[in-house]
Amino acid sequence: MRPRDHKRLLITTGVTVVIAAICIYFYFDPADSVFFPRCLFLSVTGFQCPGCGSQRAIHSLLHGDISAAWRYNCMLILFAPLIALLLFAEFTRNSYPRLYTRINSAPVIWGSFIVLFLWGIVRNIF
């Protein structure tokens, strides 16, 4: 298999997986479906992790209910532009190497980690 064919297969597979995930999250509510994974951290400790509520938030966003998505996990909505930028930088890293380097720099990574860590603490206090 030529490298170009390998890359095309990888992109096709990735797009197919994303479309399938979007369809699953659109048609099935994670709050009511048994096949969605539950948060192990919440089950063990009783505290919400920074990602708790993300599945329900994605379901709400796909149905256009931004206020419900915000209640489930506001950090998912706030981090969505960063996630989109990270994906763009990853797929265009050869075309925009400076963007890729900056978005994957230590300050961005550590800043994101600190914000998510603090979110994990704050959401369990209030």
N, C-alpha and C positions, 0 to 999 in steps of 0.2 A: 504494500500500500504506500503510495507516494505521500510525502508530508502534507501536500495540499489537500489530498483526499481525506487524510486523517483529521485535519483541521475542520474541513467541511462536515465530516461525520460528527465530530465533537460539538460543533455549533448546532447542528440539526438535532442532536440528542438533547442538548441543553434547552433549546427552544421548546422541544416537545415536552420535556419534564416541567418547564415553567408553565406552559399552557395547561397541562394536566393538573398541576397544583392549583392554578387559578380556578379551573372548573370544579375541582373538589371543594375548595374553600367557598366557592360561590353557591354550590348546590347543597352542601352539608354544613350545618351549624355545629361548630366544635363544642358548644355548650350542651348540645343534645345528642351528639353522636359518640358511640363507644369506641370507634376506631382511631380517634385522635389521641395522641399521647398526653398524659397528664403531667404536670410539673412534679418531678421527683423531689426537688428542693422544698416545695410547698407541702407535699405529702409527708416528708420526714420532719420538717421543722415547724410547719404551720405559718411560716413567713413567706411573703411573695418575693420571688427573685425579680431582677430587672426586666425579664422577658415575660413574666406572668401576664396573661391576658392578650398576648400578641396574636394568637390564633383567632380569638373572638374579634379582636380589632381588625384583622385582615378581612374576616367575614363581613363585618360591618362596613368597612371601606368599600368592598366590592359591591355592596348594596347601596352605597351612597350615604350611609348614616355616619357622618363624621363625628357628631357629638357622642354617639355610643362608642365609636372607636377611641375617641379621646378619653372617655371614662375607663375603658378597658386597659389601655396602655398609651398614655400621651407621648412617651419617649419614642415609640414606634413611629408616630406621625412626625415628631420633631427630627428624628434621625433619617426619615425617608429621603430627603434631599442628599444627605451625605452618602447613604447607601447607593442611590442612583449615580452620584458622582464617582463613587468607588467602582461601580460596575462599568461606567463609561471609561474611566481611566484604565481599568484592566483590559477591556476589549480594544482600546486604542493606544496601548502603551508604546507600540512602535511608531505610531504617528505623532503622539504627544508625550514624549518621554519625560519632559519637565513636569507636566501635570501628574503623571504617574508617580514620579519621585516625591513631589510635594504632598500629594494626598496620602502617600504611604510613609510619610516621615514620622519620626519618633514623637514630635509634639502633637500631631493629629491623633496618632494611635493612643498615646498616654492621656491626652485630653478627653478622648472618647471614653476610655476606660474609667477615668476619674468621674466623669459625668454619670456614666452608668452605675458605678459603684455608689455614688452619692444618691442617685435615684433609688437604688435598691434599699438604702437606709431610710430615706425620707418617705417613701411610699408605705413603709411599715409603721412609721410613727404617726402619720396623720390619717 
